[in-house]
Amino acid sequence: MAGKAGKNGKVTILVNQKPHHIEGHETSAEAIRGLISAPADYEVWHIIKSPDPEGQLPVDDEQVTGEVTVKSGDRFRVVPAGTFGGEDVIPEGLREEVERLNAVGMNATVTKGGKGFFHVTVTDHPVAPGYNQSDTQILLRLPASYPAGKPDMFWTDKTLRLSDGKMPEKAGEENVDGTQWLRFSWHPKSWTPGVDDLTTYMEFVNRRLVQAR
């Protein structure tokens, strides 16, 4: 049941973290966009739970496309279409970053991953001596809010081991969307959108792979 309206009959909702007062408990996606003068093609999302630390859309959030009942304190995001991984939508900026990787000799592709992620894979990526393979496939999982949401960790062939057969430090096998990978729990200390990108993140990955430990 919707919460009570204020003494003046208005309900206060948060849109992109800023409070807005509306009349009554009924509103619409169009009206919510209008509160912040957003274009008509922007998506409206009702925040059910807080976003996780990587910035991707929690599975419980709901897209609002028509009429909606609200109560004071309800939170909404109004974002460009595809921000949270709409069907088959890969942002043009991300495609351009992948092209820049390819321009320096990497064999990189980008696809839609599981809900809330894009997957960038780099094949035949060389690793330093001290491993049991001379190259590996790299998987990067990017939150749908990338580049505002930072990437974290990286994945390699599940068969990658040290040359003595031991598991690399802070690594372990993990199933990602039905495929087994070796996950390296290697976390960036900082991430600055507009400065950092896939090129700087691959430099970060390489700093770990030159360490045969």
C-alpha positions in Angstrom: 0.0 0.0 0.0 1.3 3.5 -0.8 2.5 5.6 2.0 0.7 8.7 3.1 1.1 12.0 1.2 2.3 15.0 3.0 0.0 17.6 4.6 -0.1 19.5 1.3 -1.1 16.4 -0.6 2.3 15.9 -2.2 4.5 12.9 -2.4 8.3 13.2 -2.4 10.3 10.9 -4.7 14.0 10.9 -5.5 15.0 11.1 -9.2 18.7 10.7 -9.8 19.2 11.2 -6.1 17.4 14.6 -6.0 14.0 15.1 -4.3 11.0 16.0 -6.3 7.4 16.7 -5.1 4.5 15.3 -7.0 0.7 15.4 -6.5 -0.8 12.2 -5.3 0.4 8.6 -5.6 0.1 8.1 -9.4 2.7 9.1 -11.9 4.2 7.9 -15.1 7.6 7.3 -16.8 6.9 10.4 -19.0 6.1 12.5 -15.9 9.3 11.3 -14.1 11.4 12.2 -17.1 9.7 15.6 -17.2 10.8 16.3 -13.6 14.4 16.5 -14.8 13.8 17.6 -18.4 15.1 14.3 -19.7 14.7 13.4 -23.4 11.7 11.1 -24.3 14.0 8.2 -25.2 15.6 8.0 -21.7 14.7 5.0 -19.6 13.1 5.2 -16.1 14.1 2.7 -13.5 12.5 2.2 -10.1 15.2 1.4 -7.6 14.2 -1.5 -5.4 17.6 -2.1 -3.8 20.8 0.0 -3.7 23.2 -0.6 -6.5 26.1 -2.9 -5.7 29.7 -1.6 -5.3 30.5 -2.2 -9.0 27.7 0.1 -10.1 25.6 -2.4 -12.1 21.8 -2.6 -12.0 20.6 -4.9 -9.2 18.4 -7.7 -10.5 15.4 -6.4 -8.4 15.2 -2.9 -10.1 12.2 -2.4 -12.4 11.9 -0.4 -15.6 9.0 1.9 -15.7 7.4 2.4 -19.1 3.9 3.6 -18.2 1.8 4.5 -15.2 3.2 3.7 -11.7 2.0 4.0 -8.1 4.5 5.7 -5.8 5.0 6.6 -2.2 7.2 9.1 -0.5 10.8 8.0 -0.5 10.6 6.0 -3.7 13.8 6.3 -5.8 14.1 6.4 -9.6 16.9 6.5 -12.1 16.5 8.3 -15.4 19.2 7.3 -17.8 20.1 7.1 -21.5 18.7 4.0 -23.3 20.9 1.0 -23.0 22.7 2.3 -19.8 21.7 -0.9 -18.0 22.2 -3.3 -20.8 19.1 -3.2 -22.9 18.7 -6.0 -25.4 21.7 -6.1 -27.8 22.7 -2.5 -27.0 26.5 -2.1 -26.7 27.5 1.6 -26.2 29.3 3.1 -29.1 32.0 4.4 -26.7 32.7 0.9 -25.5 32.9 -0.3 -29.1 35.5 2.4 -29.8 37.6 1.4 -26.9 37.6 -2.2 -28.1 38.7 -0.9 -31.6 41.6 0.9 -29.9 42.7 -2.4 -28.3 42.7 -4.0 -31.7 44.6 -1.1 -33.2 47.6 -2.0 -30.9 47.5 -5.6 -31.9 45.1 -7.2 -29.5 42.4 -9.5 -30.7 39.5 -8.1 -28.7 35.7 -8.4 -29.0 32.7 -7.2 -26.9 29.5 -9.0 -26.3 26.5 -8.9 -23.9 27.2 -11.0 -20.8 24.8 -12.0 -18.1 22.4 -9.4 -16.8 24.1 -6.2 -15.9 27.5 -6.9 -17.7 29.3 -6.5 -21.0 32.1 -9.0 -21.7 35.3 -8.0 -23.4 37.5 -11.0 -24.5 41.1 -10.8 -25.7 42.3 -14.0 -27.4 45.9 -15.2 -27.7 47.2 -12.7 -25.1 50.8 -13.4 -24.2 51.8 -14.2 -20.6 55.2 -14.0 -19.0 57.6 -17.0 -18.6 56.8 -18.9 -15.5 53.3 -20.1 -16.5 52.4 -23.3 -18.2 51.1 -21.5 -21.3 52.7 -18.9 -23.5 49.3 -17.1 -24.1 45.8 -17.2 -22.8 42.3 -15.8 -23.4 41.4 -12.8 -21.2 37.9 -12.0 -20.0 36.9 -8.6 -18.7 33.5 -8.2 -17.1 32.3 -4.6 -17.3 29.3 -3.4 -15.3 26.5 -2.0 -17.5 27.2 1.5 -16.0 30.7 1.4 -17.4 32.7 3.6 -17.5 31.1 5.2 -14.5 31.0 1.7 -12.9 34.6 0.4 -12.7 35.7 -3.1 -13.9 37.1 -5.4 -11.2 39.3 -8.5 -11.5 39.9 -10.5 -14.7 39.6 -14.1 -16.0 41.9 -16.3 -18.1 41.8 -19.8 -19.5 40.8 -22.2 -16.8 43.9 -24.3 -17.6 46.4 -21.5 -16.8 48.8 -22.5 -14.0 52.3 -21.7 -12.9 55.0 -23.7 -14.7 55.3 -26.1 -11.7 51.5 -26.8 -12.0 50.5 -24.8 -9.0 47.5 -22.4 -8.9 48.5 -18.7 -9.3 48.2 -16.7 -6.2 44.6 -15.4 -5.4 43.2 -17.3 -8.4 40.5 -19.9 -8.6 38.2 -21.5 -11.2 34.8 -19.8 -11.7 31.8 -20.5 -13.9 30.8 -17.4 -15.8 27.6 -17.7 -17.9 28.2 -21.4 -18.3 31.9 -21.3 -19.1 34.7 -22.2 -16.7 37.4 -19.6 -16.3 40.3 -18.9 -14.0 39.5 -15.8 -12.0 42.3 -13.5 -10.7 41.1 -11.6 -7.7 43.2 -8.6 -8.7 41.5 -5.3 -7.8 42.4 -1.8 -9.1 43.2 0.8 -6.4 41.6 3.6 -8.4 39.4 4.2 -11.4 38.7 7.6 -13.0 36.1 7.7 -15.7 37.3 9.7 -18.7 40.9 9.0 -17.8 40.9 5.2 -17.3 39.6 3.0 -20.1 40.1 -0.5 -21.5 43.7 0.3 -22.5 44.7 1.4 -19.0 42.8 -1.6 -17.5 44.7 -4.0 -19.8 47.9 -2.4 -18.5 46.7 -3.2 -15.0 46.0 -6.8 -16.1 49.4 -7.2 -17.6 51.1 -5.9 -14.4 49.7 -9.1 -12.7 50.4 -11.5 -15.5 54.1 -10.5 -15.6 54.2 -11.8 -12.0 54.6 -15.6 -12.2 53.3 -16.3 -8.7 
